[in-house]
Amino acid sequence: MSLRQKVGQLFIVRPESLEPAIRYDDDAQLPPYRLQSVSGGMRTRAQEYPVGGILLYGHNILDEKQLATFIKDLKALPGKPLLCIDEEGGRVSRIANNPAFGVPRFESMAALAKEGEQAVHEAARTIGAYLRRYGFDIDFAPVADVNTNPANIIIGARAFSDRPEEAAPLVAAYVRGLAEEGIAGCLKHFPGHGDTRADTHLGFAASGKSWEEMRACEMLPFRAGIAAGAPLVMAAHIAAPAVTGSDAPATLCPTLLQDKLRGELSFRGVVITDALEMGAIRQRYDSAQAAVAALQAGADLLLCPLDYCAAFDGVVEAVRAGILTEARIDESLRRISNLRS
């Protein structure tokens, strides 16, 4: 592959990032566009800026017929992108919450947890089966956070439990259920979003816990999910100053991604960032800075930069300038290739 082809494989983007007619400053501006088909402009841009994956949101999905055509055309784009979705079960479910789809719906992971490990496993198999049928490759689920902070405004019932020892086997069961249906699951949001107050979609968020405290709580579900074979872990944009000594978000922090996740937790799969367009990132970094910093920190896949072309060009220039090496890119590509096998 050429350098540009290699760099493209590092990115998972919204379909809107490939549409030259659309520019946005906030993701709230996108639903009215209702981008639900591949345009000529998207095909042209993808020739110059190929992508490794595309993430569909609810507003990109109309019904089964539209989705089948859209996914077929997206997969035919340069880079042969993987198709991704947030389909956790519960309120974050792009397909199940669309009345045009006759698929089972689940109240929440917290509610499902009360039914036990087998129920969670079967739910994940159910979700995995319909995702595979529609043509998806990756589900950004399960939530491996422990919902320990009652003031948390972003996790809540998306987590299985407020007790790590209860959440851990359920996270593992969910990972196995998706895998049995041929869908790659993704543990999120490392190093744990359950004890924060702020929403990283909007701005800065932090955990005040030490690593010893995290090991006793937040890390239990992540360890269980990794042991169950989770192929991806999503890094959150939360800072952990008591662990790292800085206010850098985990997404851009080598201490958390390399020393803790890869070192102590022995994770050998793909590390993906949370969306780089989120407020916690875009308020402090431009798209190129965030993409390069995430790769320097140890991330493999870069999710949804605000300006995809700028992020792509920033990584290419960083390699040419010696800030990143092509060997570093190749290291991530070897991991990413396992998602296609």
C-alpha positions as CSV (number, residue, x, y, z in Angstrom):
1,M,0.0,0.0,0.0
2,S,1.0,3.6,-0.6
3,L,1.4,5.9,2.5
4,R,-2.0,7.5,1.8
5,Q,-3.7,4.1,1.5
6,K,-2.1,3.1,4.8
7,V,-3.1,6.3,6.6
8,G,-6.7,5.9,5.3
9,Q,-6.9,2.5,7.0
10,L,-6.3,4.2,10.4
11,F,-9.6,6.2,10.2
12,I,-13.2,5.4,10.9
13,V,-15.4,8.3,9.9
14,R,-19.0,9.4,9.5
15,P,-20.3,9.2,5.9
16,E,-20.7,13.0,6.1
17,S,-16.9,13.3,6.3
18,L,-16.7,12.0,2.7
19,E,-19.4,14.4,1.3
20,P,-17.8,17.6,0.0
21,A,-21.1,19.4,0.2
22,I,-21.3,19.0,4.0
23,R,-19.2,20.9,6.5
24,Y,-20.2,21.0,10.2
25,D,-18.9,22.4,13.5
26,D,-21.0,20.2,15.7
27,D,-22.6,16.8,15.1
28,A,-26.0,18.2,16.1
29,Q,-26.0,19.9,12.7
30,L,-25.9,16.6,10.8
31,P,-29.3,14.9,11.2
32,P,-31.2,17.4,8.9
33,Y,-28.9,16.4,6.0
34,R,-30.2,12.8,6.2
35,L,-27.2,11.4,4.3
36,Q,-28.5,8.0,3.4
37,S,-26.8,7.2,0.1
38,V,-23.4,7.4,-1.6
39,S,-23.0,10.4,-3.9
40,G,-20.6,11.0,-6.7
41,G,-18.8,13.5,-4.5
42,M,-18.3,10.9,-1.8
43,R,-16.8,8.5,-4.3
44,T,-14.4,11.2,-5.6
45,R,-13.3,12.2,-2.2
46,A,-12.7,8.6,-1.1
47,Q,-10.4,8.2,-4.0
48,E,-8.1,10.9,-2.5
49,Y,-9.0,10.2,1.1
50,P,-9.7,6.5,1.4
51,V,-11.1,5.3,4.8
52,G,-10.7,2.1,6.8
53,G,-14.2,2.2,8.3
54,I,-17.5,4.1,8.3
55,L,-19.7,4.6,11.4
56,L,-23.5,5.0,10.8
57,Y,-25.7,7.0,13.1
58,G,-29.5,6.8,13.4
59,H,-30.1,9.7,10.9
60,N,-28.1,7.7,8.2
61,I,-30.6,4.8,8.4
62,L,-34.1,4.9,7.0
63,D,-35.3,1.3,6.5
64,E,-34.0,-2.1,5.5
65,K,-34.0,-1.5,1.8
66,Q,-32.1,1.8,2.1
67,L,-29.6,0.4,4.6
68,A,-28.8,-2.6,2.3
69,T,-28.0,-0.4,-0.6
70,F,-26.1,2.1,1.4
71,I,-23.9,-0.5,3.1
72,K,-23.2,-2.2,-0.3
73,D,-22.2,1.1,-1.8
74,L,-20.1,2.2,1.2
75,K,-18.2,-1.1,1.2
76,A,-17.4,-0.6,-2.5
77,L,-15.5,2.7,-1.7
78,P,-11.7,2.8,-1.9
79,G,-10.2,1.2,1.2
80,K,-13.1,-1.3,1.4
81,P,-14.3,0.2,4.7
82,L,-15.5,-1.8,7.7
83,L,-19.1,-0.9,8.6
84,C,-19.5,0.1,12.3
85,I,-22.4,1.1,14.5
86,D,-23.3,1.9,18.1
87,E,-25.9,-0.8,18.9
88,E,-25.6,-1.4,22.6
89,G,-29.2,-2.4,23.3
90,G,-31.2,0.2,25.2
91,R,-31.2,3.9,24.4
92,V,-28.0,3.8,22.3
93,S,-29.3,1.5,19.5
94,R,-29.4,3.0,16.0
95,I,-31.4,0.1,14.5
96,A,-33.5,-1.2,17.3
97,N,-34.8,2.3,18.1
98,N,-35.9,2.8,14.5
99,P,-39.5,1.6,14.1
100,A,-38.9,0.6,10.5
101,F,-36.9,-2.4,11.8
102,G,-38.6,-5.4,13.3
103,V,-35.8,-6.4,15.6
104,P,-36.0,-7.2,19.3
105,R,-35.6,-4.3,21.6
106,F,-34.0,-4.3,25.1
107,E,-34.8,-1.8,27.8
108,S,-31.2,-1.3,28.9
109,M,-28.1,-3.3,29.9
110,A,-28.8,-2.5,33.6
111,A,-32.3,-4.1,33.2
112,L,-31.0,-7.0,31.3
113,A,-28.3,-7.6,33.9
114,K,-31.0,-8.4,36.4
115,E,-32.0,-11.4,34.3
116,G,-28.5,-12.9,34.5
117,E,-25.5,-13.8,32.4
118,Q,-27.3,-16.1,30.0
119,A,-29.8,-13.4,29.2
120,V,-27.0,-10.9,28.4
121,H,-25.3,-13.5,26.2
122,E,-28.4,-14.2,24.3
123,A,-29.2,-10.5,23.8
124,A,-25.7,-10.0,22.4
125,R,-26.2,-12.9,20.0
126,T,-29.5,-11.4,18.9
127,I,-27.9,-8.0,18.3
128,G,-24.9,-9.6,16.6
129,A,-27.2,-11.7,14.3
130,Y,-29.1,-8.8,12.9
131,L,-26.0,-6.6,12.6
132,R,-24.3,-9.3,10.6
133,R,-27.5,-9.8,8.5
134,Y,-27.5,-6.1,7.6
135,G,-23.8,-6.1,6.7
136,F,-22.1,-4.6,9.7
137,D,-18.6,-5.7,10.9
138,I,-18.1,-3.9,14.3
139,D,-20.4,-3.0,17.1
140,F,-19.2,-0.3,19.5
141,A,-20.4,-2.3,22.5
142,P,-20.5,-3.4,25.3
143,V,-20.2,-0.6,27.8
144,A,-17.6,-1.8,30.3
145,D,-18.0,1.1,32.6
146,V,-19.1,0.7,36.2
147,N,-21.8,3.2,37.0
148,T,-20.5,4.2,40.4
149,N,-21.3,7.9,40.4
150,P,-25.0,8.8,40.8
151,A,-24.3,12.2,39.3
152,N,-23.0,10.7,36.0
153,I,-25.0,12.1,33.1
154,I,-23.7,9.9,30.3
155,I,-23.5,6.3,31.3
156,G,-26.3,5.4,33.7
157,A,-28.3,2.3,32.7
158,R,-26.0,1.8,29.7
159,A,-23.7,0.1,32.2
160,F,-24.5,-3.4,33.5
161,S,-24.0,-2.5,37.2
162,D,-22.6,-0.2,39.8
163,R,-20.7,-3.1,41.2
164,P,-17.6,-4.2,39.2
165,E,-17.8,-7.8,40.3
166,E,-21.3,-8.0,38.8
167,A,-20.5,-6.1,35.6
168,A,-17.4,-8.1,34.7
169,P,-18.9,-11.5,33.8
170,L,-21.7,-9.7,31.9
171,V,-19.3,-7.7,29.8
172,A,-17.5,-11.0,29.0
173,A,-20.8,-12.7,28.1
174,Y,-21.7,-9.8,25.7
175,V,-18.4,-10.0,24.0
176,R,-18.7,-13.7,23.4
177,G,-22.3,-13.3,22.2
178,L,-21.3,-10.8,19.5
179,A,-18.3,-12.9,18.4
180,E,-20.4,-16.0,18.0
181,E,-22.4,-14.1,15.4
182,G,-19.3,-12.8,13.6
183,I,-19.4,-9.3,15.0
184,A,-16.4,-7.6,16.5
185,G,-17.3,-6.1,19.9
186,C,-15.6,-3.1,21.5
187,L,-15.1,-2.4,25.2
188,K,-15.8,1.2,26.1
189,H,-14.9,3.6,27.6
190,F,-11.3,3.0,28.9
191,P,-10.3,3.7,31.7
192,G,-13.9,4.0,32.8
193,H,-16.5,6.7,32.4
194,G,-18.7,5.6,35.2
195,D,-17.3,7.8,38.0
196,T,-17.2,11.1,36.1
197,R,-19.7,13.9,36.3
198,A,-19.1,15.6,33.0
199,D,-20.0,14.5,29.4
200,T,-17.0,14.3,27.1
201,H,-19.3,15.1,24.2
202,L,-19.5,18.6,25.6
203,G,-16.1,19.2,27.2
204,F,-13.4,18.3,29.7
205,A,-14.1,15.3,32.0
206,A,-11.9,13.7,34.6
207,S,-11.7,10.9,37.1
208,G,-10.0,11.6,40.4
209,K,-9.2,8.0,41.1
210,S,-5.7,6.6,41.6
211,W,-4.6,3.6,39.6
212,E,-5.0,1.3,42.6
213,E,-8.6,2.4,43.0
214,M,-9.2,1.8,39.2
215,R,-7.6,-1.6,39.4
216,A,-10.1,-2.6,42.2
217,C,-13.1,-1.3,40.3
218,E,-13.0,0.1,36.7
219,M,-10.5,-2.5,35.4
220,L,-12.4,-5.6,36.5
221,P,-14.9,-5.4,33.6
222,F,-12.1,-4.5,31.1
223,R,-10.0,-7.4,32.3
224,A,-12.9,-9.7,31.9
225,G,-13.8,-8.4,28.4
226,I,-10.2,-8.7,27.3
227,A,-10.0,-12.3,28.6
228,A,-13.2,-13.1,26.7
229,G,-11.4,-12.0,23.5
230,A,-12.7,-8.5,22.8
231,P,-10.9,-7.4,19.7
232,L,-11.2,-3.6,20.3
233,V,-11.0,-1.3,23.3
234,M,-12.3,2.3,23.0
235,A,-10.3,5.0,24.8
236,A,-12.4,7.8,26.4
237,H,-11.5,11.4,26.4
238,I,-11.4,11.5,30.2
239,A,-8.3,12.6,32.1
240,A,-7.0,10.7,35.1
241,P,-4.5,13.1,36.8
242,A,-4.0,10.9,39.8
243,V,-2.7,8.2,37.5
244,T,-0.9,10.2,34.9
245,G,0.0,13.5,36.6
246,S,-1.6,15.5,33.7
247,D,-5.0,16.6,32.4
248,A,-4.4,14.8,29.0
249,P,-7.4,12.7,28.0
250,A,-6.8,9.0,27.9
251,T,-7.2,9.0,24.1
252,L,-3.9,11.0,23.9
253,C,-2.1,9.6,26.9
254,P,0.7,7.0,26.5
255,T,0.7,6.2,30.2
256,L,-2.9,4.9,30.0
257,L,-2.8,3.4,26.5
258,Q,0.6,1.8,26.5
259,D,1.7,1.4,30.1
260,K,-1.7,0.4,31.6
261,L,-3.9,-1.0,28.8
262,R,-1.2,-2.7,26.7
263,G,1.3,-3.3,29.5
264,E,-0.6,-4.1,32.7
265,L,-3.8,-5.4,31.1
266,S,-1.9,-7.2,28.3
267,F,-4.4,-6.0,25.6
268,R,-3.1,-7.1,22.2
269,G,-6.0,-6.0,20.1
270,V,-7.0,-2.7,18.4
271,V,-7.2,0.5,20.5
272,I,-9.7,2.9,19.0
273,T,-10.3,6.5,20.1
274,D,-13.7,7.8,21.1
275,A,-14.9,10.3,18.5
276,L,-12.3,13.0,18.0
277,E,-15.0,15.5,17.1
278,M,-16.3,15.5,20.7
279,G,-16.1,18.6,22.8
280,A,-13.4,17.3,25.1
281,I,-11.0,17.1,22.1
282,R,-12.2,19.8,19.6
283,Q,-12.0,22.5,22.3
284,R,-8.3,21.8,22.9
285,Y,-6.9,20.4,19.7
286,D,-7.5,20.8,16.0
287,S,-8.2,17.6,13.9
288,A,-4.6,17.1,12.8
289,Q,-3.1,17.6,16.3
290,A,-5.6,15.2,17.8
291,A,-5.0,12.5,15.2
292,V,-1.2,12.6,15.4
293,A,-1.2,12.8,19.2
294,A,-3.5,9.7,19.5
295,L,-1.2,7.7,17.3
296,Q,1.8,8.8,19.3
297,A,0.0,7.8,22.5
298,G,-0.6,4.3,21.1
299,A,-4.1,4.3,19.5
300,D,-4.6,2.3,16.3
301,L,-7.9,3.5,14.9
302,L,-8.9,7.2,14.9
303,L,-12.7,7.7,15.1
304,C,-14.6,10.5,13.6
305,P,-12.3,13.5,13.5
306,L,-14.2,16.8,13.0
307,D,-12.3,17.5,9.8
308,Y,-11.3,14.2,8.2
309,C,-9.2,15.6,5.4
310,A,-7.2,17.8,7.8
311,A,-6.7,14.9,10.2
312,F,-5.6,12.6,7.3
313,D,-3.2,15.2,5.9
314,G,-1.8,15.8,9.4
315,V,-0.9,12.2,9.8
316,V,0.7,12.0,6.3
317,E,2.7,15.1,7.0
318,A,3.8,13.8,10.4
319,V,5.2,10.7,8.8
320,R,7.0,12.7,6.1
321,A,8.4,15.0,8.8
322,G,9.6,12.1,10.9
323,I,7.2,12.9,13.8
324,L,5.6,9.5,13.2
325,T,7.4,6.6,11.5
326,E,5.9,4.4,8.8
327,A,6.8,1.5,11.0
328,R,4.5,2.9,13.7
329,I,1.7,3.0,11.1
330,D,2.4,-0.5,10.0
331,E,2.2,-1.7,13.6
332,S,-1.4,-0.5,13.9
333,L,-2.2,-1.9,10.4
334,R,-1.2,-5.3,11.5
335,R,-3.6,-5.2,14.4
336,I,-6.4,-3.7,12.3
337,S,-6.0,-6.4,9.7
338,N,-7.2,-8.9,12.3
339,L,-10.6,-7.2,12.1
340,R,-10.9,-8.3,8.5
341,S,-9.9,-11.9,9.0
